[in-house]
Amino acid sequence: MFVYRQLYQIGLLRRWNASEILPGLYLGGASDAINLSELQRRNISRVLTIATGCLPPYPQHLKYHYIDAQDRPDQSIEHYFK
């Protein structure tokens, strides 16, 4: 996440790529999760992060739920939602 924040700060990741999959529910990547201005513009106040080794970049502005899991097809995350 640190690398993403550095790339965002120099302007390389400022494009918003998240998709609104339900009204008020967005699905996006790490570059979207660190785009504080877009998160605030869209009134997003909570972020679910499913990754390994990521720290919440804006804990003073957003509420985070973190699931330590790898982005792999065989990674099961269903037990986190029971």
C-alpha positions as CSV (number, residue, x, y, z in Angstrom):
1,M,0.0,0.0,0.0
2,F,2.9,2.3,0.7
3,V,4.0,2.1,-3.0
4,Y,0.5,2.9,-4.1
5,R,0.4,6.0,-1.9
6,Q,3.7,7.2,-3.3
7,L,2.4,6.7,-6.9
8,Y,-0.8,8.5,-6.0
9,Q,1.0,11.4,-4.5
10,I,3.0,12.0,-7.7
11,G,-0.1,11.8,-9.8
12,L,0.2,8.4,-11.4
13,L,-2.9,6.7,-9.8
14,R,-5.4,9.5,-9.6
15,R,-7.9,8.0,-12.0
16,W,-11.0,6.5,-10.3
17,N,-11.5,2.9,-11.5
18,A,-14.0,1.6,-8.9
19,S,-17.4,0.4,-10.1
20,E,-20.6,1.1,-8.2
21,I,-22.0,-2.4,-8.0
22,L,-25.1,-1.5,-5.9
23,P,-26.2,2.0,-4.9
24,G,-23.6,3.3,-2.5
25,L,-21.5,0.1,-2.7
26,Y,-18.2,0.3,-4.8
27,L,-15.8,-2.4,-5.8
28,G,-12.3,-1.2,-6.6
29,G,-8.6,-1.8,-6.3
30,A,-5.9,-0.4,-4.0
31,S,-5.5,2.7,-6.1
32,D,-9.1,3.6,-5.5
33,A,-8.9,2.8,-1.8
34,I,-6.1,5.5,-1.3
35,N,-7.9,8.1,-3.4
36,L,-9.2,10.1,-0.4
37,S,-10.6,13.0,-2.5
38,E,-12.8,10.6,-4.6
39,L,-13.8,8.5,-1.5
40,Q,-14.9,11.7,0.2
41,R,-16.6,13.1,-3.0
42,R,-18.7,9.9,-3.2
43,N,-19.5,10.0,0.5
44,I,-17.6,6.7,1.1
45,S,-16.9,6.3,4.8
46,R,-16.0,2.7,5.2
47,V,-13.5,0.5,3.3
48,L,-13.2,-3.3,3.3
49,T,-9.6,-4.3,2.4
50,I,-8.9,-7.9,1.4
51,A,-5.1,-8.1,1.0
52,T,-1.9,-9.0,2.8
53,G,0.3,-6.5,4.6
54,C,-1.8,-3.4,4.0
55,L,-2.3,-0.7,6.6
56,P,-5.3,1.7,6.5
57,P,-3.9,4.9,4.9
58,Y,-6.5,7.3,6.3
59,P,-7.8,6.0,9.7
60,Q,-8.6,9.5,10.8
61,H,-11.1,9.9,7.9
62,L,-12.4,6.4,7.1
63,K,-13.4,3.3,9.0
64,Y,-11.7,0.1,7.8
65,H,-12.3,-3.6,8.0
66,Y,-9.2,-5.6,7.1
67,I,-9.1,-9.2,5.9
68,D,-5.6,-10.7,5.7
69,A,-6.0,-12.8,2.5
70,Q,-4.1,-13.2,-0.8
71,D,-5.5,-12.2,-4.2
72,R,-5.5,-15.8,-5.6
73,P,-8.3,-17.9,-7.1
74,D,-7.9,-20.6,-4.5
75,Q,-8.1,-18.2,-1.5
76,S,-11.3,-18.8,0.4
77,I,-12.7,-15.8,2.3
78,E,-16.2,-17.1,2.9
79,H,-15.4,-17.9,6.6
80,Y,-14.9,-14.2,7.2
81,F,-18.6,-13.5,6.4
82,K,-20.3,-16.2,8.5
